[in-house]
Amino acid sequence: MTKAERRAFNQRQHAITRQQAQQDRGPRGVAELWWDQARKLAGDRADQGDEAAWSDLAVTLKNYCDRYGQ
């Protein structure tokens, strides 16, 4: 296994372990897991030159706040 493959494997294992722990916390834990994943994806996409990912996340969060903020 190459260094990159090993790193990817370790990241997947960590994600699985973290997902299980967060699910044990109920809906709040799952939401926090998704929030972390969304920020990571938006940041990764921005690093690749796709600023639209942050804009899309911002719109999604605005819609959520508009729905539940009243």
Secondary structure, 3 states (H helix, E strand, C coil): CCHHHHHHHHHHHHHHHHHHHHHHCCHHHHHHHHHHHHHHHHHHHHHCCCCHHHHHHHHHHHHHHHHHCC
